Amino acid sequence: MPDLASPDPIDLDVRDGLVDDVAALVEAGQKGMVLNLVADLRSADLSDLLAYLPEDAAQQVVRWMPGEETSEAVAELDSTDRADLLEGLTTEELVELLDNLDTDDAADVLADVDVARAESVLTQLEDAHDVEALLRYDEDTAGGLMGTELIAVPHTATIAETTEAVRALADTVDPVYAVYVIDAAGRLVGVASLTQILLAPADSPVAAIMTDDVSVGADVDQEEVARIMERYDLVALPVVSAAGRLIGRITIDDVVDVIREEAEEDLQRAVGIRGDEELSTSVFRVSRGRLPWLAVGMAGAFVSGLVIQGFEGALARAIVLATFIPLVTATGGNAAIQSAAIAVQGLTSGDLRLRDGLRRLGKEMVVALLNGIVLGLAIGGVVVLMGEGDPVRLALTVGLTLLSVIVIATTNGALVPFLLQRAGVDPASAMGPFVTTLNDIVGLSVYFAIARLIYL
C-alpha cells in the first residue's frame, strides 16, 4: 500500500526550476531556505537534484544537511557524478556520510574515492571491518552486492530469543525480511520468516519452524543473482562463503538496480555499443567503444558491395533486379533480429539453455517457412502487377529469394546467440551489426544465385 503521507516524487518540469532556485540560494549562503526547499525530498529525488546542481553547490547542500537521507542520495548518484562530489568533501564529512549507509552502499561509495584517501576514511568508519571485506569483492558479483546487516540466530535458539534478537537489531537491519538460522560454525542451515516467528510459541525452538533457504556464493555473477531472486520470488537472498558460512544478504532494491543495468547493457550491445556507455562517459571512451562495431559494419557492407560487383553483368542485363536489393537485405535483417531477440531474451532470463538450441531452431524454422511463404506470395503478386521485364519469372525469382532469405536469416538469428554464449560472449551482441551484416552478404548471394537460375 502506498504511503499517502510521503511527499510526491519531484516533477520533471519543476526540477529545472528547483535546481536554479537551490543553486542561487546556495550562492547567497541562504542555508535555512535551502533546507526548507529540499527537506521533504525523497532520497532518489534529492539524488537527482545533486546530480543537476553545479558541483560546488551540491557539495554545500551535502554539508548543510547531513543525515541518512542525504547519504542515501549520494549513494544513488551515478559513479562519475559521485566521485566529483566526494572530491570536494573533507575526510570527516566523508566518514559521517558513509556511517549513515548500509555496508554495501558504503563500500560502493568508498570505491569512488582515490585509494590513499579511502584508506584514511576506512580506518575511521564504524563498520570498517565489514566495509573493507566487501571492497575485496568484484562489484558485479554477489559479494559486491551484498550487505553484512542481517539477523542470524543459532539453531538452538528459542522463538523468544529470536524475537529478542529482532528487537535488538531492527534499527540497524532495515528492512527485516527474515531471520537466518546458523549452526555452531556459522553455516546457514535455514531461515524463519517474521510471520512464522510471530505465530510460534515463545518456548519452541526456532529450528522447528525454519525452512530451507536458497543461497549463493560470494563469487556468483550479479546477473545470476537477479535471475535466482526472480525465479524464486525472493526479497532477500543470503550469501555464503565457500565453506557455507553466512556472510551477508542481498536485498531486492539492489537487484532492481542490477536488472536495470543489465537491460541497459544488453540494449547497448544489441546496437553495437560496448555496454558500459553512460552520459558521463568521455567522448574518447565512447568513440573507442563504438569504433570496432562500426568497422565490422563497414567491412560487412564492403563485402556486400563486392557481392553486388560480382553480379554486375547480371545487373547490366536486367537492371530491374537492383530494385529489390533493399527489400532482400532489409527483410533478412529484420527476420534475423526478431529471431535473435527471442533467443537472447530466453538465454539472459534463464528460460532457455544451450541444450534447447535444436528445439528452438526447429520452431524458428517452421515460423520462417510460414512467414517466407506469405511474404514471398505477396511480393510475387506485386511484381506481376508491376509488369516489369518478364513479370512471372521475376516474381518467382523475388518470391523464392524472400522465402530463402527469411529461412536463412531466422536460422542465423536463432543459432548465433547460442554459439556466442557457448563461446563465453554476451549473446546480446548477436543482435548488433554482426548478424545483420552476415545476413546482407548471404541474402545478396542467394538473390543473385536464384536470379541466374530463373530470370537471366
C-alpha positions in Angstrom: 0.0 0.0 0.0 1.5 3.4 -0.9 2.4 5.8 1.9 -0.1 8.6 1.4 1.8 10.8 3.8 5.0 10.6 1.7 6.0 13.6 -0.5 5.2 13.3 -4.2 8.2 12.5 -6.5 9.9 15.5 -8.0 8.1 16.7 -11.2 10.4 16.8 -14.2 9.1 20.2 -15.2 9.6 21.5 -11.7 13.1 20.1 -11.4 14.9 22.6 -13.5 13.3 25.5 -11.6 14.2 23.8 -8.3 17.8 23.4 -9.4 18.1 27.0 -10.3 16.5 28.1 -7.1 18.7 26.0 -4.9 21.9 27.0 -6.8 21.0 30.7 -6.3 20.3 30.2 -2.6 23.5 28.3 -2.0 25.5 31.0 -3.7 23.7 33.6 -1.5 24.5 31.5 1.6 20.8 31.0 2.5 21.2 27.7 4.4 17.8 27.8 6.0 15.9 28.4 2.8 17.8 25.7 1.0 16.9 23.2 3.8 13.3 24.2 3.6 13.2 23.6 -0.1 14.8 20.2 0.0 13.8 18.8 3.4 10.8 16.8 2.0 12.5 15.3 -1.0 12.9 11.6 -1.2 16.5 10.3 -1.4 16.0 9.5 -5.1 14.8 13.0 -5.9 17.5 14.6 -3.8 20.0 12.5 -5.8 18.6 14.0 -9.0 18.9 17.5 -7.5 22.6 16.9 -6.5 23.3 15.5 -10.0 22.0 18.6 -11.7 23.4 21.2 -9.3 26.8 22.7 -10.0 29.5 20.7 -8.2 30.3 23.3 -5.6 26.6 23.9 -4.8 25.9 20.1 -4.5 28.8 19.8 -2.1 27.5 22.6 0.0 24.0 21.0 0.2 25.5 17.8 1.5 27.4 19.7 4.1 24.3 21.6 5.2 22.0 18.7 5.5 24.0 15.7 6.8 21.8 12.6 7.6 20.7 9.3 6.4 18.5 10.7 3.6 21.4 12.7 2.2 23.8 9.8 2.4 21.4 7.6 0.5 21.0 10.3 -2.1 24.8 10.4 -2.6 24.9 6.6 -2.8 22.3 6.7 -5.7 24.3 9.1 -7.8 26.0 8.0 -11.0 29.5 6.8 -10.2 31.2 9.6 -12.1 29.0 12.3 -10.5 29.5 10.8 -7.1 33.3 10.8 -7.5 33.3 14.5 -8.4 31.0 15.3 -5.5 33.1 13.4 -3.0 36.3 15.0 -4.1 35.3 18.3 -2.5 34.3 16.8 0.9 36.7 16.6 3.8 37.6 13.2 5.3 35.4 13.9 8.4 32.5 14.7 6.1 33.0 11.5 4.2 33.2 9.5 7.3 29.9 11.0 8.6 28.3 10.4 5.2 29.4 6.7 5.0 28.5 5.9 8.6 24.8 6.6 7.7 24.8 4.0 5.0 24.5 0.2 5.0 27.8 -1.6 4.4 27.1 -2.5 0.8 26.3 1.1 -0.1 29.2 2.4 1.9 31.6 0.1 0.0 30.2 1.3 -3.3 30.6 4.9 -2.4 34.1 4.4 -1.0 35.2 2.7 -4.2 34.8 6.0 -6.0 37.4 7.7 -3.7 41.1 7.6 -4.5 42.9 4.8 -2.8 45.1 6.8 -0.4 42.1 8.8 0.8 39.9 5.8 1.0 42.3 4.0 3.3 42.3 7.1 5.6 38.4 7.2 5.6 38.2 3.4 6.1 40.1 3.4 9.4 37.5 5.8 10.9 34.3 4.1 9.9 32.1 2.4 12.5 31.8 -0.7 10.2 35.4 -0.5 8.9 35.9 -4.3 9.0 32.8 -5.2 7.1 33.2 -2.4 4.5 36.8 -3.4 4.0 35.8 -7.0 3.5 33.1 -6.0 0.9 35.7 -3.9 -1.1 37.6 -7.1 -1.8 34.8 -8.5 -4.0 34.2 -7.6 -7.6 31.4 -5.1 -7.8 29.5 -7.3 -10.4 29.3 -10.3 -8.1 27.1 -11.4 -5.2 29.8 -10.3 -2.8 29.9 -6.8 -4.3 26.1 -6.5 -4.0 25.6 -7.9 -0.5 25.4 -6.1 2.8 26.5 -7.5 6.1 23.5 -6.2 8.0 21.3 -9.2 8.8 19.8 -11.1 11.8 21.1 -14.5 12.5 20.5 -16.8 15.5 21.9 -20.2 16.4 19.8 -23.2 15.6 19.5 -23.9 19.3 17.7 -20.5 20.0 14.1 -20.4 21.1 11.4 -18.2 19.5 11.6 -15.9 22.5 15.4 -15.5 22.0 14.8 -15.0 18.2 12.2 -12.3 18.8 14.6 -10.5 21.2 17.3 -10.6 18.5 14.9 -9.0 16.1 14.1 -6.2 18.6 17.7 -5.6 19.3 18.8 -5.3 15.7 15.7 -3.9 14.0 17.2 -0.4 13.9 20.4 -1.4 12.1 19.0 -4.1 9.9 16.4 -2.3 7.7 14.3 -3.8 6.4 13.9 -7.1 8.3 12.6 -9.7 6.0 13.5 -12.9 7.9 15.9 -14.3 10.5 18.6 -16.7 9.3 19.5 -19.8 11.4 23.1 -20.9 11.6 24.9 -23.8 13.3 27.8 -23.6 15.7 30.3 -23.0 12.8 28.3 -20.1 11.4 27.0 -22.2 8.5 23.5 -21.3 7.1 21.0 -24.1 8.0 17.7 -22.4 7.4 15.5 -19.3 7.5 12.5 -18.3 9.6 10.1 -15.6 8.3 8.8 -13.0 10.6 5.2 -14.4 10.3 6.4 -17.8 11.4 8.2 -16.3 14.4 5.2 -14.2 15.5 2.8 -17.2 15.3 5.1 -19.8 17.0 5.0 -20.4 20.8 7.7 -18.5 22.6 9.3 -21.5 24.2 9.6 -23.6 21.0 12.9 -23.9 19.1 13.4 -21.8 16.0 14.7 -24.9 14.3 11.2 -26.3 14.4 9.8 -23.5 12.1 12.8 -22.8 9.9 12.7 -23.8 6.3 15.5 -24.5 3.7 16.6 -21.3 2.0 18.2 -20.6 -1.4 21.6 -19.1 -1.1 24.5 -18.1 -3.4 28.3 -18.0 -3.1 30.0 -14.6 -3.0 31.6 -15.0 -6.5 28.3 -15.6 -8.3 27.7 -13.1 -11.1 25.1 -10.4 -10.4 23.0 -11.4 -13.4 22.7 -14.9 -12.0 21.8 -13.4 -8.6 18.9 -11.4 -10.2 17.8 -14.5 -12.1 17.6 -16.6 -8.9 15.7 -13.9 -7.0 13.2 -13.5 -9.8 12.8 -17.3 -10.2 12.1 -17.9 -6.5 10.3 -14.6 -5.8 12.8 -13.6 -3.1 13.0 -10.2 -1.4 16.3 -11.1 0.2 19.0 -13.7 -0.7 21.6 -14.9 1.8 25.3 -15.1 0.6 27.6 -17.8 1.9 31.3 -18.4 1.8 32.9 -21.4 0.1 32.6 -23.3 3.5 28.8 -22.4 3.7 29.2 -19.8 6.4 26.6 -16.9 6.3 28.5 -13.7 5.3 25.8 -11.4 4.1 22.5 -10.8 2.2 21.3 -9.2 -1.0 18.1 -7.2 -0.8 15.6 -6.7 -3.6 16.4 -2.9 -4.0 19.9 -3.8 -5.1 18.7 -6.4 -7.5 16.3 -4.0 -9.2 19.3 -1.8 -10.0 21.1 -4.8 -11.4 18.2 -5.7 -13.7 18.1 -2.2 -15.0 21.8 -2.1 -15.6 21.9 -5.4 -17.3 18.9 -4.4 -19.5 20.7 -1.2 -20.5 23.9 -3.1 -21.3 22.1 -5.6 -23.4 20.3 -2.9 -25.3 23.7 -1.1 -26.0 25.3 -4.3 -27.1 22.4 -5.1 -29.4 23.2 -1.9 -31.4 27.0 -2.5 -31.4 28.0 -0.5 -28.3 30.3 -2.0 -25.7 27.7 -2.0 -22.9 29.1 0.4 -20.3 28.4 3.7 -22.0 26.8 6.4 -19.8 26.1 10.1 -20.2 29.1 10.9 -18.2 31.5 8.7 -20.3 34.2 10.7 -22.0 33.9 11.2 -25.8 37.2 9.3 -26.4 36.0 6.3 -24.4 32.6 6.4 -26.2 34.5 6.5 -29.6 36.8 3.7 -28.6 33.7 1.5 -27.7 31.8 2.2 -30.8 34.6 2.1 -33.5 35.1 -1.7 -33.5 31.4 -2.4 -34.3 31.3 0.4 -36.9 34.4 -1.1 -38.5 32.7 -4.5 -38.5 29.6 -3.0 -40.2 31.7 -1.1 -42.7 33.7 -4.2 -43.6 30.5 -6.2 -44.0 29.0 -3.5 -46.2 32.1 -3.5 -48.3 31.9 -7.3 -48.8 28.2 -6.9 -49.7 29.3 -4.3 -52.3 31.8 -6.9 -53.7 29.0 -9.4 -53.9 26.9 -6.9 -56.0 30.0 -6.2 -58.1 30.4 -9.9 -58.8 27.0 -9.9 -60.3 27.5 -6.7 -62.3 26.9 -8.5 -65.5 23.6 -9.8 -64.3 22.5 -6.3 -63.2 23.5 -4.9 -66.6 21.3 -7.4 -68.4 18.4 -6.9 -66.0 18.6 -3.6 -64.1 15.2 -4.3 -62.6 17.0 -6.7 -60.2 18.6 -3.7 -58.4 15.1 -2.6 -57.4 14.7 -5.5 -55.0 18.2 -5.4 -53.3 17.0 -3.2 -50.4 14.0 -5.4 -50.0 16.1 -8.5 -49.7 18.6 -7.0 -47.2 16.1 -5.3 -45.0 13.7 -8.3 -44.8 16.6 -10.6 -44.0 17.9 -8.3 -41.3 14.5 -7.9 -39.7 13.9 -11.6 -39.6 17.3 -12.3 -38.0 16.8 -9.6 -35.4 13.3 -11.0 -34.5 14.7 -14.5 -34.1 17.8 -13.3 -32.2 15.8 -11.1 -29.8 13.7 -14.1 -28.6 16.8 -16.3 -28.2 18.7 -13.6 -26.4 15.8 -12.9 -24.1 15.4 -16.5 -23.2 19.1 -17.0 -22.6 19.5 -13.9 -20.4 16.4 -14.7 -18.4 17.5 -18.4 -17.9 14.3 -19.7 -19.7 16.5 -21.2 -22.4 19.6 -23.4 -22.0 22.2 -24.3 -24.6 20.6 -27.8 -24.8 17.4 -26.1 -26.0 19.2 -24.9 -29.2 17.9 -27.6 -31.6 14.4 -27.4 -30.3 14.4 -23.6 -30.6 15.9 -23.9 -34.1 13.1 -26.3 -35.2 10.4 -23.9 -34.0 12.1 -20.9 -35.7 12.4 -22.8 -39.0 8.6 -23.5 -39.1 7.9 -19.9 -38.3 10.3 -18.8 -41.0 8.7 -21.0 -43.6 5.2 -19.7 -42.8 6.4 -16.1 -42.9 8.5 -16.7 -46.0 5.6 -18.2 -47.9 3.2 -15.4 -47.1 5.7 -12.6 -47.9 7.0 -14.4 -51.0 3.5 -14.8 -52.4 2.7 -11.2 -51.5 5.8 -9.7 -53.2 5.3 -12.0 -56.2 1.8 -10.7 -56.7 3.1 -7.1 -56.5 5.9 -7.9 -59.1 3.3 -9.4 -61.5 1.2 -6.2 -61.2 4.2 -4.1 -61.9 4.7 -5.8 -65.2 8.4 -5.1 -65.4 10.5 -7.3 -67.8 9.3 -10.9 -67.6 6.8 -10.5 -64.7 6.2 -14.2 -63.9 9.9 -15.2 -63.8 10.8 -12.0 -61.9 8.0 -12.7 -59.4 9.2 -16.2 -59.0 12.8 -15.0 -58.5 12.0 -12.4 -55.9 9.4 -14.6 -54.1 11.8 -17.6 -53.8 14.6 -15.2 -52.7 12.5 -13.8 -50.0 11.5 -17.2 -48.7 15.1 -18.4 -48.7 16.5 -15.3 -47.1 13.9 -15.3 -44.3 14.6 -19.0 -43.5 18.4 -18.5 -43.6 18.3 -15.2 -41.6 15.9 -16.7 -39.0 18.3 -19.7 -38.6 21.2 -17.4 -38.1 19.3 -15.3 -35.6 18.3 -18.3 -33.6 21.7 -20.1 -33.6 24.2 -17.3 -33.3 23.2 -16.3 -29.7 23.6 -19.9 -28.5 27.0 -20.1 -30.2 28.1 -16.8 -28.7 27.0 -17.9 -25.2 28.8 -21.3 -25.7 32.0 -19.2 -26.5 31.6 -17.1 -23.4 30.4 -14.0 -25.3 27.3 -12.0 -24.3 24.6 -13.3 -26.6 23.1 -9.7 -26.9 26.0 -9.0 -29.3 24.2 -11.2 -31.8 21.6 -8.5 -32.3 24.1 -6.0 -33.4 25.9 -5.4 -36.8 27.3 -9.0 -36.6 24.1 -10.7 -37.6 22.7 -8.1 -39.9 25.9 -7.8 -41.8 26.2 -11.6 -42.2 22.6 -11.7 -43.5 23.2 -8.9 -46.0 26.1 -10.9 -47.5 24.3 -14.2 -47.5 21.0 -12.7 -48.7 22.5 -10.9 -51.7 24.4 -14.1 -52.7 21.2 -16.1 -52.6 19.3 -13.4 -54.5 21.7 -13.3 -57.4 22.2 -17.1 -57.5 18.4 -17.6 -57.8 18.2 -14.8 -60.4 20.8 -16.6 -62.6 18.9 -19.8 -62.4 15.4 -18.4 -63.1 15.4 -14.9 -64.5 18.6 -14.5 -66.6 
